[in-house]
């Protein structure tokens, strides 16, 4: 979900961070302003407090959180996040025809000044572009 993505990207014992590595931009910590994707391990110095790498840059990461049907105004705002209000979906099959889904993290095409842990975007779930992808997560019990 969007909330899970943001926690992995920005939370630390000191509080929320603007970048996974801290409060200030540091060149060389993520693949932004690049020419293409890189291996996930290429920017290990940009890891979050949880050890998650590549949270910014490389590819915009789909979440399972709905945005709404208006591309310019979110139906579900992040400030009023409620995991039980219907915004987190298990699959796109149940979404309305015009419903959009949130992606986070920016991509290799993003300008460095345009990536942060608070940056969010939206697109139709049928969108297929080379700079958007998925983060595979394994829950260990």
Helices and strands as residue ranges (DSSP letters): H 2-10, G 40-46, E 60-68, G 92-94, E 100-104, G 112-114, E 120-124, E 132-133
